[in-house]
Amino acid sequence: MSEFQIIFFNGMLHMVTSECVIVAVDVEGKVWRTIDMPQTKDAPFDTEPGFIGLSHGRLYFTKTDDIVCEKLAIWVLEDYSSGEWTLKHTISYMHLVRMKYVQFDFGEFWVVSIHPQHNLIFCVFGHDKTLISYDMDSGNVRTIHDLGRSCRPNVIPYVPLFSESLANGKQ
């Protein structure tokens, strides 16, 4: 996972910090704000940075949901101006990796992307860096590929560019 994950949303760059906030700054560096990261009642003082992404035109945030690290929580920023998060989904790590017992060392499980239009997250886990997808609607987990032990999966989501069709007046 990239140490500095940055998302462009609402005309601002957003970055997860180690201070339990998301910092947003405009591209000129003149306007900035902070958005508190969501905290769960099971882990109110957790300082794990988590992951941010965009889906359905909203900012999403994922992180471990509890102190014993059994579940992944997926939050959506419902109200950008107030910074109000809503817990959208939780899933056990055992279900995600299809094992009866799961204990990850640091850096052995991370969310790498969120689909921009579907309720789908992509994760990498284990020594073989297995890339999986998880469908929040159906609960289905799909193994995509073992990336290999030496792989350091920095992921840049594909976003189609339609500027040429927009310039021609076609949509």
C-alpha positions as CSV (number, residue, x, y, z in Angstrom):
1,M,0.0,0.0,0.0
2,S,1.2,3.5,-0.8
3,E,2.3,5.4,2.3
4,F,0.5,8.5,1.0
5,Q,-2.8,7.7,-0.5
6,I,-4.4,10.8,-2.1
7,I,-7.9,11.0,-3.6
8,F,-9.2,13.9,-5.6
9,F,-12.9,14.7,-4.7
10,N,-15.0,17.8,-4.5
11,G,-12.2,19.9,-6.1
12,M,-9.8,19.0,-3.3
13,L,-7.1,16.5,-2.6
14,H,-7.8,14.2,0.3
15,M,-5.2,12.3,2.3
16,V,-5.4,10.0,5.3
17,T,-3.2,11.0,8.2
18,S,-1.9,9.2,11.3
19,E,-3.8,11.7,13.4
20,C,-7.2,10.1,12.9
21,V,-8.2,12.8,10.4
22,I,-8.5,13.1,6.6
23,V,-6.9,16.3,5.4
24,A,-8.4,18.0,2.4
25,V,-6.6,20.8,0.5
26,D,-7.5,22.6,-2.7
27,V,-5.1,22.2,-5.6
28,E,-3.8,25.7,-5.1
29,G,-3.1,25.1,-1.4
30,K,-5.2,28.0,-0.3
31,V,-8.2,26.3,1.2
32,W,-8.0,23.3,3.5
33,R,-10.1,21.4,6.1
34,T,-10.0,18.2,8.2
35,I,-12.6,15.5,8.3
36,D,-12.5,13.2,11.4
37,M,-12.2,9.6,10.6
38,P,-15.1,7.4,11.8
39,Q,-14.5,5.6,15.1
40,T,-16.3,2.5,16.2
41,K,-17.5,1.9,19.8
42,D,-15.4,-1.3,19.8
43,A,-12.2,0.6,18.9
44,P,-12.7,4.2,19.8
45,F,-9.0,5.1,20.1
46,D,-7.7,3.1,17.1
47,T,-5.1,5.0,15.2
48,E,-4.8,2.7,12.2
49,P,-4.8,4.9,9.1
50,G,-7.2,3.0,7.0
51,F,-8.0,3.5,3.3
52,I,-10.0,6.1,1.4
53,G,-11.6,5.7,-2.0
54,L,-14.4,7.0,-4.2
55,S,-17.6,5.1,-5.1
56,H,-21.0,6.2,-6.3
57,G,-19.7,9.8,-6.1
58,R,-19.0,9.6,-2.4
59,L,-15.9,9.3,-0.2
60,Y,-15.5,5.8,1.3
61,F,-13.3,4.8,4.2
62,T,-12.2,1.3,5.3
63,K,-10.4,0.1,8.4
64,T,-10.4,-2.6,11.0
65,D,-13.6,-2.4,13.1
66,D,-12.5,-3.8,16.4
67,I,-9.6,-4.1,18.8
68,V,-9.1,-7.8,18.1
69,C,-8.9,-7.2,14.4
70,E,-11.7,-9.6,13.3
71,K,-13.7,-7.3,11.0
72,L,-13.3,-4.8,8.3
73,A,-15.6,-1.8,8.4
74,I,-16.6,0.2,5.3
75,W,-17.9,3.7,5.9
76,V,-19.4,6.3,3.5
77,L,-19.3,10.0,4.0
78,E,-23.0,10.9,3.9
79,D,-22.6,14.7,4.5
80,Y,-19.4,16.2,3.2
81,S,-20.0,19.6,4.8
82,S,-20.6,18.2,8.3
83,G,-18.2,15.3,8.0
84,E,-20.9,12.8,9.0
85,W,-20.0,9.1,8.3
86,T,-22.4,6.2,8.1
87,L,-21.2,2.6,8.6
88,K,-22.2,0.9,5.3
89,H,-20.9,-2.6,5.9
90,T,-18.8,-4.9,8.1
91,I,-17.2,-8.2,7.0
92,S,-15.2,-10.7,9.0
93,Y,-11.6,-11.3,7.8
94,M,-12.3,-15.0,8.1
95,H,-15.0,-14.7,5.4
96,L,-12.8,-12.5,3.2
97,V,-9.9,-14.9,3.1
98,R,-12.0,-18.1,3.6
99,M,-10.1,-19.5,6.6
100,K,-11.3,-20.6,10.0
101,Y,-8.5,-18.8,11.8
102,V,-7.0,-15.6,10.7
103,Q,-4.1,-13.6,12.2
104,F,-2.3,-11.2,10.0
105,D,1.1,-9.7,10.7
106,F,1.5,-6.0,10.0
107,G,1.1,-5.3,6.3
108,E,-0.4,-8.7,5.4
109,F,-3.9,-7.4,4.6
110,W,-5.0,-4.2,3.0
111,V,-7.7,-2.7,0.9
112,V,-6.2,-1.5,-2.4
113,S,-9.3,-0.1,-4.2
114,I,-13.0,0.5,-4.2
115,H,-15.0,0.2,-7.5
116,P,-16.2,3.6,-8.6
117,Q,-19.7,2.4,-9.5
118,H,-20.4,-0.9,-7.8
119,N,-20.4,-2.0,-4.1
120,L,-17.1,-3.8,-4.6
121,I,-13.8,-3.6,-2.8
122,F,-10.4,-5.1,-3.7
123,C,-8.0,-6.4,-1.1
124,V,-4.6,-8.0,-1.0
125,F,-3.6,-10.5,1.7
126,G,-1.0,-13.1,2.8
127,H,2.5,-14.0,1.9
128,D,1.6,-14.6,-1.8
129,K,-0.2,-11.2,-2.0
130,T,-3.5,-12.7,-3.1
131,L,-5.7,-10.1,-4.8
132,I,-9.4,-10.6,-4.1
133,S,-12.7,-8.8,-4.7
134,Y,-15.6,-8.6,-2.3
135,D,-19.1,-7.8,-3.4
136,M,-20.9,-6.0,-0.5
137,D,-24.3,-6.7,-2.0
138,S,-24.0,-10.5,-2.5
139,G,-21.3,-11.2,0.0
140,N,-19.3,-13.1,-2.6
141,V,-15.5,-13.2,-2.4
142,R,-13.6,-13.9,-5.6
143,T,-9.9,-14.7,-5.9
144,I,-8.5,-12.7,-8.8
145,H,-4.8,-13.6,-8.8
146,D,-1.8,-14.4,-6.6
147,L,0.5,-11.5,-7.2
148,G,3.6,-13.2,-5.7
149,R,5.6,-12.8,-2.5
150,S,7.9,-10.1,-4.0
151,C,5.1,-7.9,-5.3
152,R,4.5,-4.6,-3.7
153,P,1.0,-3.8,-4.9
154,N,0.6,-0.1,-5.4
155,V,-2.7,0.2,-7.2
156,I,-3.9,3.0,-9.4
157,P,-7.6,2.5,-10.3
158,Y,-8.4,2.8,-14.0
159,V,-10.7,5.8,-14.7
160,P,-11.8,6.3,-18.3
161,L,-11.2,9.7,-19.8
162,F,-14.1,11.0,-21.9
163,S,-12.7,14.4,-22.7
164,E,-12.6,13.8,-26.4
165,S,-16.3,12.7,-26.6
166,L,-17.3,15.7,-24.4
167,A,-15.4,18.1,-26.7
168,N,-17.5,16.7,-29.6
169,G,-20.7,17.2,-27.7
170,K,-21.3,13.4,-27.4
171,Q,-22.0,11.7,-24.1
